[in-house]
Amino acid sequence: MKLSPREAEGYFSRPDADKTGLLIYGADAMRVALKRQQVLAALLGANAEEEMRLTRLPGSDLRGDPALLLDAVKAVGFFPGPRAVFVEDTTDTAAPAILAVLEDWVAGDAQIIVTAGQLKASSKIRKAFESHRSAYAVGIYDDPPSRAEVERILSEAGLQNIPRDSMAAIAELASGISPGDFTQTIEKLSLYKRDDSSELTIEDVEACAPRSTEAALDDVLNVVADGRAGEIGPLIRRLQSQGTNAVSLCIGATRHFRTLYACASDPGGAAQGIGKLRPPVYGKRRDRILRQAQGWGAPKLQTALTVLTDTDLSLRSAGQTAPAMALVERAMIRLAMLARTR
């Protein structure tokens, strides 16, 4: 049977121990691995490996020895409790072994948990699980985690007392980084808030969030918007060493100053304009954007956008001979000097 993403989230948390098995497949190996960890923990409980209730088999081993899987599924455990055989990184070369076990499986056998990369609809393994009356197949896609999924991860980490703005910031973070980085961030938050029953603040989230190239770009743009021209050069060198190119930096700057202009040009003022931003901004970032929008004002922001548009055109010009990053740095310094004018 095929599970939809909504049905799958519930099943991962409460798997049926009486079912034959589960296939989890998807292009993102980390997302697949996290779901596999979740379902095995819910199905087998703690100490499954120590009690020999979990057997791990590489999918590649089944091609040379198809009986390996059947022997593991039929083996009698020494300890009471549900059992599972986990087949990892499976391809259709293992299809004969897996199809044979699905056919011979009876109540009391170990459940079969199979993970694979992206499988086409014509995949023998995928078709076998989707058509089986007591087995499930779930495709994992690169969609941002749902609100329920984020709440589950927070609950498992023991994080409580989370106000609405902090939850929104966590959800925004979850949609912007990889699943593995998000899980590590929540683990770090859990340690950060250990024995601390106070509300989880946006500052707590920012303190534990990974520092990415995007965060380094924000540092440059905030320095420019605040008029601190002397700090621009070293920050641009750091971005360049991380692989950021001049066009990406110019695009990021244009996006930032358009955000400021949208706030500053709102008929109700910047304080009202910032509330209309989508996605919304919170915490220190909100305060910083509001301060910059009010400090610059719409006319100067129009000038800044003109400077950035001209720089972008120069970067894309076929006749451009000057170093690209030097052009962007010069534009940033011009903007920083503009920020100081009244």
C-alpha positions in Angstrom: 0.0 0.0 0.0 1.1 3.5 -0.7 1.1 6.1 2.1 0.6 9.8 1.4 3.0 12.2 3.1 0.3 13.1 5.7 -0.5 9.5 6.5 3.2 8.6 6.6 4.0 11.1 9.3 1.4 9.5 11.6 2.6 6.0 10.7 6.3 6.8 11.4 5.3 7.8 14.9 3.0 4.7 15.5 4.0 1.9 13.2 1.9 -1.3 13.1 4.0 -4.2 14.5 1.8 -6.7 12.7 2.5 -5.4 9.2 4.9 -7.2 6.8 7.2 -4.2 6.2 7.9 -0.7 5.0 9.8 0.8 2.1 11.1 4.3 2.5 12.7 5.8 -0.6 13.8 9.3 -1.8 16.6 11.2 -3.4 17.7 12.9 -0.1 19.6 10.2 1.8 19.5 12.2 5.0 15.7 12.7 5.0 15.3 8.9 4.3 17.7 8.0 7.2 15.9 10.3 9.7 12.5 8.7 8.9 14.0 5.2 9.1 15.5 6.1 12.5 12.1 7.4 13.7 10.1 4.4 12.6 12.6 1.8 14.0 12.7 3.6 17.3 8.9 3.7 17.5 8.5 0.0 16.3 11.2 -1.6 18.4 11.7 0.7 21.4 15.0 1.0 23.2 17.8 -1.5 23.3 16.7 -3.3 20.1 20.2 -3.9 18.8 21.5 -5.0 22.2 18.7 -7.5 22.5 19.3 -8.7 18.9 15.8 -7.7 17.8 17.2 -5.6 14.9 19.3 -7.0 12.0 21.0 -4.8 9.5 21.8 -5.9 6.0 23.3 -3.9 3.1 21.1 -4.1 0.1 24.2 -5.0 -2.1 24.7 -8.2 -0.1 21.3 -9.6 -1.2 22.4 -9.8 -4.9 25.0 -12.5 -4.1 23.1 -14.2 -1.4 19.3 -13.9 -1.8 18.6 -16.3 1.1 20.3 -13.9 3.5 17.2 -11.8 4.0 14.8 -14.8 4.3 17.0 -16.3 7.0 17.1 -13.1 9.0 13.4 -12.6 8.7 12.6 -16.2 9.8 15.2 -16.3 12.6 13.9 -16.8 16.2 14.9 -14.1 18.6 16.3 -14.7 22.1 14.5 -11.7 23.6 10.8 -11.0 23.6 9.4 -8.1 21.7 9.0 -7.0 18.0 11.8 -7.7 15.6 12.9 -6.1 12.3 15.3 -6.6 9.5 16.7 -3.3 8.1 17.9 -3.5 4.5 19.9 -0.3 3.6 20.6 1.4 0.3 18.6 -1.0 -1.7 18.4 -1.1 -5.5 16.4 -3.3 -7.9 19.3 -5.8 -8.0 18.0 -6.9 -4.6 14.4 -7.3 -5.9 14.4 -11.1 -6.2 15.4 -11.5 -2.5 12.9 -8.9 -1.3 10.0 -10.1 -3.4 10.5 -13.7 -2.2 10.4 -12.6 1.4 7.3 -10.5 0.9 5.6 -13.6 -0.6 6.8 -16.0 2.2 6.3 -13.6 5.2 3.9 -14.9 7.9 2.8 -13.5 11.3 5.6 -13.8 13.8 8.4 -13.1 11.3 10.5 -10.0 11.7 9.2 -6.9 9.9 11.1 -5.8 6.8 12.3 -2.1 6.8 13.8 -1.2 3.4 15.4 2.1 2.4 16.4 3.2 -1.1 17.2 6.2 -3.2 14.9 7.6 -5.7 12.8 4.8 -7.3 10.9 5.1 -10.5 7.2 4.0 -10.6 8.4 1.0 -12.6 10.8 -0.2 -9.9 10.1 -3.8 -8.9 10.7 -3.2 -5.2 8.4 -0.1 -5.2 5.6 -1.9 -7.1 5.9 -4.9 -4.7 5.5 -2.8 -1.6 2.7 -0.6 -3.1 0.7 -3.6 -4.2 1.2 -5.7 -1.0 -1.8 -6.0 1.2 0.1 -5.6 4.5 3.2 -3.6 3.5 3.6 0.1 3.0 5.7 2.3 0.6 6.5 5.9 1.4 8.3 8.4 -0.9 10.3 11.1 0.9 10.5 14.4 -1.0 12.4 17.6 -0.5 9.4 19.4 1.0 9.9 21.6 4.2 8.8 19.8 7.3 5.2 20.3 8.4 4.2 22.1 11.5 3.3 18.7 13.1 6.7 17.3 12.2 8.5 20.3 13.7 6.5 20.0 16.9 7.3 16.3 17.1 11.0 16.9 16.8 10.8 19.6 19.5 8.8 17.4 21.8 11.3 14.5 21.4 14.1 16.9 22.3 12.2 17.9 25.5 11.8 21.5 24.4 8.6 23.1 25.8 7.4 26.6 26.7 7.8 27.9 23.1 6.0 31.1 22.3 4.4 31.8 18.9 7.2 34.0 17.5 9.9 31.5 18.5 7.9 28.7 16.9 7.6 30.7 13.7 11.4 31.3 13.7 12.0 27.6 14.2 9.6 26.7 11.4 11.4 29.2 9.1 14.8 27.7 10.1 13.5 24.2 9.3 12.5 25.2 5.8 15.9 26.9 5.1 18.4 24.2 6.2 18.9 20.5 5.6 17.1 18.0 7.8 20.3 16.8 9.3 21.3 20.4 10.2 17.9 21.1 11.6 18.0 18.0 13.8 21.4 19.0 15.1 20.2 22.5 15.8 17.3 21.2 17.9 19.7 18.9 19.8 21.9 21.9 20.5 18.9 23.9 21.6 17.9 21.1 24.0 21.3 21.2 25.6 21.3 25.0 25.6 18.0 25.0 27.5 18.8 22.1 29.8 17.5 22.8 33.3 16.1 26.1 32.1 12.3 26.3 32.2 12.0 29.8 30.9 10.5 30.6 27.5 12.5 29.6 24.4 13.4 33.0 22.8 14.3 33.9 19.3 17.8 34.8 20.7 18.1 31.2 21.9 17.3 29.9 18.4 19.7 32.3 16.7 22.5 31.3 19.2 22.1 27.7 18.2 21.4 28.0 14.5 24.2 27.1 12.1 26.2 29.9 10.6 25.9 29.6 6.9 27.1 31.6 3.9 23.7 33.3 4.0 24.4 34.4 7.5 27.8 35.8 6.5 26.0 37.6 3.6 23.7 39.2 6.2 26.7 40.4 8.1 28.0 42.3 5.1 24.6 43.8 4.3 24.0 44.9 7.8 27.5 46.6 7.9 26.6 48.3 4.6 23.2 49.4 5.7 24.6 50.7 9.0 27.2 52.8 7.2 30.3 51.0 8.6 32.4 51.2 5.4 35.7 50.2 7.0 34.4 46.7 7.8 33.2 45.9 4.3 36.5 44.7 2.8 37.3 41.9 5.3 33.8 40.6 5.3 33.7 40.4 1.5 37.1 38.6 1.5 35.6 36.0 3.9 32.5 35.5 1.7 34.8 35.2 -1.4 36.8 32.5 0.4 33.5 30.6 1.1 32.8 30.5 -2.6 30.4 33.4 -3.0 30.7 35.1 -6.3 30.1 38.8 -7.1 26.7 38.3 -8.9 25.3 36.4 -5.9 26.5 39.1 -3.5 24.9 41.8 -5.7 21.6 39.9 -5.9 21.6 39.4 -2.1 22.2 43.1 -1.6 19.5 44.1 -4.0 17.0 41.8 -2.2 17.9 43.3 1.2 17.5 46.9 0.1 14.2 46.0 -1.7 13.0 44.7 1.7 14.1 47.9 3.3 12.4 50.0 0.6 9.1 48.0 0.9 9.1 48.9 4.6 10.1 52.5 4.2 7.7 53.3 1.4 4.6 51.8 3.1 1.9 54.5 3.5 1.5 53.6 7.1 5.2 53.9 7.8 8.0 51.4 8.2 6.6 50.0 11.4 3.4 49.0 9.5 5.3 48.0 6.4 7.5 45.5 8.2 4.4 43.7 9.4 3.4 43.0 5.7 6.7 41.2 4.8 6.3 37.7 3.6 7.8 35.5 5.0 7.5 37.5 8.3 10.6 38.5 10.2 11.1 38.2 14.0 13.3 39.1 16.9 16.6 41.0 16.4 16.4 40.7 12.6 13.0 42.5 12.7 14.3 45.2 14.9 17.4 45.7 12.7 15.4 45.9 9.4 13.0 48.3 11.0 15.8 50.5 12.2 17.6 50.5 8.9 14.4 51.2 6.9 13.6 54.2 9.2 17.2 55.4 9.1 17.5 55.3 5.3 14.1 56.5 4.2 12.5 55.7 0.9 14.4 58.3 -1.3 17.9 57.2 -0.3 16.8 53.5 -0.7 15.7 54.3 -4.2 19.2 55.7 -4.9 20.7 52.5 -3.3 18.7 50.3 -5.6 19.8 52.3 -8.6 23.5 51.8 -7.6 22.9 48.1 -7.2 21.0 47.8 -10.5 23.9 49.6 -12.4 26.4 47.3 -10.7 24.5 44.2 -11.7 24.3 45.4 -15.3 28.1 46.0 -15.3 28.8 42.5 -13.9 26.7 41.0 -16.7 28.2 43.1 -19.4 30.3 41.3 -22.0 32.7 44.2 -22.2 33.4 44.3 -18.4 37.2 44.1 -17.7 37.4 45.2 -14.0 37.5 42.4 -11.4 33.9 41.5 -10.5 34.3 41.4 -6.8 36.1 44.8 -6.8 33.0 46.3 -8.6 30.7 45.0 -5.9 33.0 46.1 -3.1 33.1 49.6 -4.5 29.3 49.7 -4.8 29.0 48.5 -1.1 31.3 51.3 0.0 29.2 53.8 -1.9 26.1 52.6 -0.2 27.8 52.7 3.2 28.8 56.3 2.6 25.3 57.1 1.4 23.9 55.7 4.7 25.8 58.4 6.6 24.3 61.3 4.6 21.3 63.2 5.9 
